[in-house]
Amino acid sequence: MSNPLAISTVSAAFLRRILSAANAAVPNAKVRLGAPTAKLAEDAAPLVNLHLYRVEPNAAHANDHLPTRGATGQMRGPSKLALNLHYVMSFYGNHDTFEPDLMLGEVMLALEHEPLLSKATIRNAIDDNEELEDSDLEAALARLRVTRQLMTIDDFSKIWSIFYQVPYALSLSYEVNHVVIETSDRPPIATPVAHPGLWVSPVSTLRLDAAGTAPASSIPPVWGSSLHVAGRGLSKPGLELEVDGGGLVMTGVTQSETTLTVPLDAPTFGGAELTVGVHRLQAIVPKIRADQPDHLRTRSNALAFALSPAITVGAISAPPGGATATGTVDIGFTPSILSDQAVRLLLDDRNPATPAQVVLPGRIPVAGGPNAASLTFSFVSLPRGDYLVRADVDGLLSPVTLDRTPGSATYGQITGPELSL
């Protein structure tokens, strides 16, 4: 790792390598750092021009340093960048005496023979440039490799198009990788451990797969019924369950290796009532020893399940007579509806010849208001007849009643709840 001066230091060290090779081919040859210019071709002096034209992330080491911060935002380590530097190298001189060709051959051979930028070359480059005296690239662990890139005529024409009105010169393209730079920030020193300890636990097969009204079912249950959970490793003695982070009373829970049956009642939930909506279920294996910290206990995956509202049709208030009715109907809810939950009532005409649905809006949701065990819905000019009643609470529908009596005339059909006008 090194500071941000590493990029400039690489360019200076690369330039130094080129200078020695170019002088071996053409005495008094010079090197230059920067974009090519038209004047270089006009002067025709022996010179090698080096230009850094592209910098890109090093894909192999881009994520070596992650994460740099913990879950609380506290820094764990400095931020780092792994980069590849792309250079274009152009050769100028007297073509009659083959100066560009001679320098090109010598430079290519030198970089092929020794493709690494040595620490001595980097140190000498730093000593030659006072702007780089604070560079620490020499101490970096990563070794810098110079690799020739295979470039087509089309590739070079695209690169050269960025140099406005500069005639093309004999050129090569090289890549230097991988250059790692990092911030100077240092993480705080961790507090020493007062009581070191080592915990070893077997790999758990604990897993939750589905939860609903029946094993392998995802249909939402209602309060007062049972939640059937399918999974693996559920028969462990001392297994605990959490819903929304709160522990359940396991007295009434039935366990097997692949299923759990959880009563949806107040005793199981410590005297509380579970609200209509989506909840989070998680299983926790028992402690290996009494002094085992809770955060080291093996947990299952978190599984979401929904609780639907159960309804009862109460008093209906509507004057008799006429083809239509205007009035109100009381609907009881189990569990109680929270004040900020959106509620509406769905009435489906039971006459198959004229199927239709009427939607009765409920109260306006208000944060912080009282819960409601029942709500009154108003209807206006509703055609008289029989209606199937369902409640929609935040998108969760109350279940319907099916006739499960064998031999019944309505066996397998929906029989309620109904509203009759």
C-alpha positions in Angstrom: 0.0 0.0 0.0 1.2 3.6 -0.6 -0.1 7.1 -0.6 -1.6 9.0 -3.6 1.9 10.0 -4.8 2.3 6.4 -6.1 0.9 7.2 -9.5 3.4 10.0 -10.1 6.2 7.8 -8.7 5.3 5.0 -11.1 5.5 7.4 -14.1 8.9 8.7 -12.9 10.3 5.2 -12.4 9.0 4.0 -15.7 10.6 7.0 -17.4 13.9 6.2 -15.7 13.8 2.6 -17.1 13.1 3.9 -20.6 15.9 6.4 -20.4 18.6 3.8 -19.7 17.4 1.6 -22.5 17.0 4.4 -25.1 20.5 5.7 -24.3 21.9 2.2 -24.9 20.5 2.3 -28.5 21.0 6.0 -29.3 23.5 8.0 -27.2 22.2 11.3 -25.8 18.5 10.2 -26.4 16.1 11.9 -24.1 12.8 10.9 -22.5 9.7 13.1 -21.9 6.5 12.7 -19.9 3.3 14.1 -21.2 1.0 14.0 -24.2 2.6 13.9 -27.7 2.8 17.2 -29.6 3.3 18.1 -33.2 6.6 19.8 -32.4 8.2 16.6 -31.3 7.9 15.2 -34.9 9.2 18.5 -36.4 12.3 18.6 -34.2 13.2 14.9 -35.1 15.5 14.7 -32.1 16.0 11.3 -30.5 13.3 11.1 -27.8 10.9 8.7 -26.2 7.6 10.2 -25.1 5.7 8.5 -22.3 2.0 9.5 -21.7 -0.4 8.1 -19.0 -3.6 8.1 -21.0 -5.9 5.8 -18.9 -6.3 4.7 -15.3 -8.7 1.8 -14.5 -9.5 -0.4 -11.5 -7.6 -3.6 -11.0 -10.5 -6.1 -11.2 -8.6 -8.9 -9.4 -7.9 -6.8 -6.3 -10.7 -4.2 -6.4 -12.5 -5.7 -3.3 -9.5 -6.8 -1.3 -10.0 -4.1 1.4 -13.8 -4.4 1.9 -15.4 -3.6 4.3 -13.6 -0.5 5.6 -16.2 0.3 8.2 -18.2 -1.8 10.7 -22.0 -2.0 11.1 -21.9 1.0 13.4 -20.0 3.1 10.9 -16.7 2.9 12.8 -13.7 2.7 10.6 -12.0 -0.7 10.4 -9.2 0.2 8.0 -8.1 2.8 5.4 -9.8 3.1 2.1 -7.8 1.6 -0.7 -7.7 1.7 -4.5 -6.1 -1.0 -6.7 -5.4 0.5 -10.1 -3.9 -0.4 -13.5 -2.0 2.4 -15.3 -2.1 2.5 -19.2 0.7 4.3 -21.0 1.4 5.1 -24.7 5.0 5.2 -25.6 6.1 7.1 -28.8 9.5 7.2 -30.5 10.9 10.2 -32.3 14.2 10.8 -34.1 16.0 10.8 -37.5 14.4 8.1 -39.6 17.3 8.1 -42.0 19.6 6.7 -39.3 16.8 4.5 -37.8 16.8 6.2 -34.4 13.1 5.5 -33.6 13.5 1.9 -34.6 16.7 1.4 -32.6 15.2 2.9 -29.4 12.0 0.9 -29.8 13.8 -2.4 -30.1 16.1 -1.7 -27.1 13.2 -0.5 -24.9 11.0 -3.5 -25.8 13.8 -5.9 -25.0 14.7 -4.2 -21.7 11.1 -4.3 -20.5 10.7 -7.9 -21.6 13.9 -8.9 -19.9 13.0 -7.2 -16.6 9.2 -6.5 -16.5 9.2 -5.4 -12.8 9.9 -1.9 -11.5 12.5 -2.7 -8.9 12.7 -1.0 -5.5 16.1 0.5 -6.6 14.5 2.1 -9.7 11.7 3.5 -7.6 14.1 4.9 -5.0 16.2 6.6 -7.6 13.1 8.1 -9.2 12.1 9.5 -5.9 15.5 10.9 -5.2 15.6 12.6 -8.7 12.3 14.5 -8.1 11.8 16.6 -5.0 8.0 16.6 -5.6 8.0 12.9 -4.8 10.1 12.9 -1.6 7.1 12.0 0.5 6.2 9.0 -1.7 6.3 5.6 0.1 5.9 3.4 -3.0 9.3 1.8 -2.4 7.9 0.2 0.8 4.7 -1.1 -0.9 4.2 -4.9 -0.8 2.6 -5.1 -4.2 5.1 -5.6 -7.0 4.7 -3.4 -10.1 4.7 -5.3 -13.4 5.0 -3.7 -16.8 3.1 -5.6 -19.5 3.0 -4.9 -23.2 -0.5 -4.6 -24.6 -1.5 -6.0 -28.0 -3.0 -3.1 -29.9 -4.4 -3.1 -33.4 -4.3 -0.3 -35.9 -7.9 0.5 -35.0 -7.0 0.7 -31.3 -4.1 3.1 -32.0 -6.2 5.3 -34.3 -8.7 5.7 -31.4 -6.0 6.6 -28.9 -4.3 8.9 -31.3 -7.6 10.7 -32.0 -7.5 12.3 -28.6 -4.3 14.2 -29.5 -5.6 17.1 -31.6 -3.7 17.7 -34.9 -0.7 15.6 -33.8 0.8 13.3 -36.5 1.1 9.7 -35.6 4.5 8.5 -34.4 5.8 4.9 -34.0 4.2 3.9 -30.7 3.7 1.1 -28.2 1.2 0.6 -25.3 2.1 -0.7 -21.9 0.2 -1.4 -18.7 1.6 -1.2 -15.1 -0.3 -3.2 -12.5 -1.2 -3.3 -9.8 -0.8 0.1 -8.1 -2.4 0.3 -4.7 -3.0 3.6 -3.0 -4.8 4.2 0.3 -5.9 7.0 2.6 -3.8 8.1 5.6 -6.6 7.6 8.1 -6.0 5.0 10.7 -8.7 3.1 12.6 -8.9 3.5 16.4 -7.0 1.0 18.5 -9.4 -1.6 19.8 -10.1 -1.9 23.5 -8.2 -4.9 25.0 -10.3 -8.0 25.8 -10.8 -8.4 29.5 -11.9 -12.0 29.6 -10.8 -14.0 26.5 -12.9 -17.0 25.6 -13.3 -19.5 22.8 -16.6 -21.1 21.8 -17.0 -24.0 19.5 -20.4 -25.3 18.4 -21.4 -27.8 15.7 -22.8 -26.7 12.4 -26.6 -26.6 12.8 -29.1 -27.9 10.4 -31.7 -25.6 11.8 -33.8 -24.1 9.0 -37.3 -22.6 8.5 -38.9 -23.1 5.0 -42.6 -22.2 5.2 -45.3 -21.0 7.6 -49.0 -21.0 7.2 -52.3 -22.6 8.1 -51.0 -26.1 7.4 -47.6 -27.8 6.9 -46.0 -26.7 3.6 -48.7 -24.0 3.2 -48.1 -20.3 3.0 -51.8 -19.3 3.4 -52.0 -16.8 6.3 -53.6 -18.1 9.5 -55.9 -16.1 11.8 -55.7 -15.4 15.5 -57.0 -18.2 17.6 -55.8 -20.9 15.1 -52.3 -22.5 14.8 -49.3 -21.5 12.8 -47.7 -24.6 11.1 -44.0 -24.2 10.4 -42.1 -26.5 8.0 -38.3 -26.8 8.2 -35.4 -28.9 9.4 -33.8 -29.6 12.8 -36.9 -28.4 14.7 -37.1 -31.2 17.3 -34.1 -30.0 19.3 -34.9 -30.0 23.1 -34.9 -26.5 24.4 -35.5 -24.9 21.1 -36.7 -21.3 21.3 -38.9 -19.2 19.0 -38.9 -15.4 18.5 -41.6 -13.4 16.7 -40.6 -9.9 15.9 -37.7 -10.2 18.3 -39.9 -11.3 21.3 -39.6 -14.8 22.8 -42.6 -17.2 22.8 -43.8 -19.4 25.6 -43.0 -22.9 24.3 -45.4 -24.8 26.5 -48.1 -25.3 23.9 -45.7 -25.6 20.9 -45.6 -29.1 19.3 -42.2 -30.1 17.8 -41.0 -32.7 15.3 -37.9 -32.8 13.1 -39.6 -31.1 10.2 -42.6 -29.2 11.7 -43.7 -26.9 14.4 -47.2 -26.2 15.5 -47.5 -22.8 17.3 -50.8 -21.9 18.9 -51.8 -18.3 18.0 -53.2 -17.3 21.3 -52.4 -14.9 24.2 -50.6 -17.5 26.5 -48.1 -18.4 23.8 -47.3 -14.7 23.2 -46.9 -13.8 26.9 -50.5 -12.5 27.3 -50.2 -10.1 24.3 -52.2 -10.2 21.1 -50.5 -10.4 17.7 -51.5 -7.8 15.3 -52.8 -8.3 11.7 -49.9 -8.0 9.3 -46.5 -9.5 8.4 -44.3 -10.8 11.2 -40.8 -12.2 11.5 -40.2 -15.7 12.9 -36.8 -17.1 13.9 -35.7 -20.3 15.8 -32.8 -20.3 18.2 -31.0 -23.5 19.4 -30.5 -23.9 23.2 -27.3 -22.9 24.9 -24.4 -25.3 25.0 -23.6 -24.1 28.5 -25.3 -21.9 30.9 -22.7 -19.2 30.5 -22.8 -19.1 26.7 -23.5 -15.5 25.5 -26.8 -15.2 23.7 -25.3 -13.6 20.6 -23.2 -16.7 20.0 -26.2 -19.1 19.9 -27.0 -20.5 16.5 -30.1 -19.0 14.8 -32.1 -20.1 11.9 -32.9 -18.0 8.9 -35.6 -15.4 9.5 -39.0 -16.4 8.0 -41.8 -14.0 7.3 -45.4 -15.0 7.9 -48.7 -13.1 7.7 -51.6 -13.0 10.1 -55.0 -12.4 8.5 -58.0 -10.8 10.3 -61.0 -13.0 11.4 -64.4 -11.3 11.3 -67.9 -11.8 12.6 -71.0 -10.0 11.1 -72.8 -8.2 13.9 -75.9 -6.0 14.0 -77.4 -4.8 10.7 -79.3 -1.5 10.8 -81.5 -0.9 7.7 -85.2 0.1 7.3 -87.3 -2.7 5.8 -89.0 -2.6 2.4 -87.9 -1.6 -1.1 -85.5 -3.1 -3.6 -82.5 -1.4 -2.0 -81.3 -0.7 1.6 -79.4 2.1 3.2 -77.9 1.6 6.7 -75.0 0.2 8.6 -73.4 -3.1 9.6 -71.1 -3.8 12.5 -68.1 -6.1 11.9 -66.1 -7.6 14.7 -62.4 -8.2 14.2 -60.0 -10.6 15.8 -57.4 -9.4 16.7 -58.2 -5.8 17.2 -57.4 -3.4 14.3 -54.7 -0.8 14.9 -55.7 2.8 14.5 -53.2 3.3 11.6 -54.3 0.3 9.6 -56.4 0.8 6.4 -59.6 -1.2 6.5 -62.3 -1.8 3.9 -65.2 -4.2 3.6 -65.8 -6.3 0.4 -69.3 -7.5 -0.3 -69.7 -10.1 -3.1 -73.2 -10.8 -4.5 -74.1 -14.4 -3.8 -76.3 -14.6 -6.9 -74.2 -16.2 -9.7 -76.5 -14.6 -12.3 -75.5 -11.1 -11.3 -72.0 -11.3 -9.8 -70.8 -7.9 -8.5 -68.7 -6.6 -5.7 -69.4 -3.6 -3.5 -66.5 -2.0 -1.5 -67.4 -0.2 1.8 -64.7 2.1 3.1 -63.7 2.0 6.7 -62.4 4.6 9.1 -59.5 6.9 8.1 -56.2 5.6 9.5 -54.8 7.7 12.3 -51.4 7.2 14.0 -51.5 6.9 17.8 -55.3 6.3 18.1 -57.2 3.6 19.9 -57.4 0.0 18.6 -60.8 -1.2 17.5 -62.3 -4.7 18.1 -65.3 -3.7 15.9 -66.0 -1.2 13.2 -69.3 0.1 11.7 -69.6 0.3 7.9 -72.2 2.4 6.1 -73.9 1.4 2.8 -76.3 3.4 0.6 -78.9 2.1 -1.9 -77.4 -1.4 -1.7 -79.6 -4.0 -3.6 -81.2 -6.4 -1.3 -79.9 -10.0 -1.3 -77.2 -12.2 0.2 -73.6 -11.1 0.2 -70.3 -12.8 1.0 -68.4 -10.6 3.4 -64.6 -10.2 3.6 -62.5 -7.6 5.3 -59.3 -6.1 3.7 -56.8 -4.9 6.4 -53.6 -3.5 4.9 -54.0 -5.9 2.0 -54.6 -9.0 4.1 -58.1 -10.6 3.5 -60.2 -12.3 6.1 -60.7 -16.0 5.3 -64.0 -17.5 4.1 -65.9 -20.4 5.6 -66.0 -23.7 3.7 -68.5 -26.5 4.2 -66.4 -29.5 5.1 -69.3 -31.8 6.1 -69.3 -34.9 3.8 -72.7 -35.5 2.2 -73.8 -31.9 2.7 -75.6 -30.2 -0.2 -73.0 -27.4 0.0 -70.0 -29.6 0.7 -66.8 -27.9 -0.5 -68.6 -24.6 -1.2 -68.1 -21.2 0.5 -70.9 -20.7 3.1 -69.8 -17.5 4.8 -69.6 -15.2 6.5 -72.7 -13.7 4.9 -74.7 -10.4 5.1 -78.4 -10.7 4.3 -80.5 -7.7 3.4 
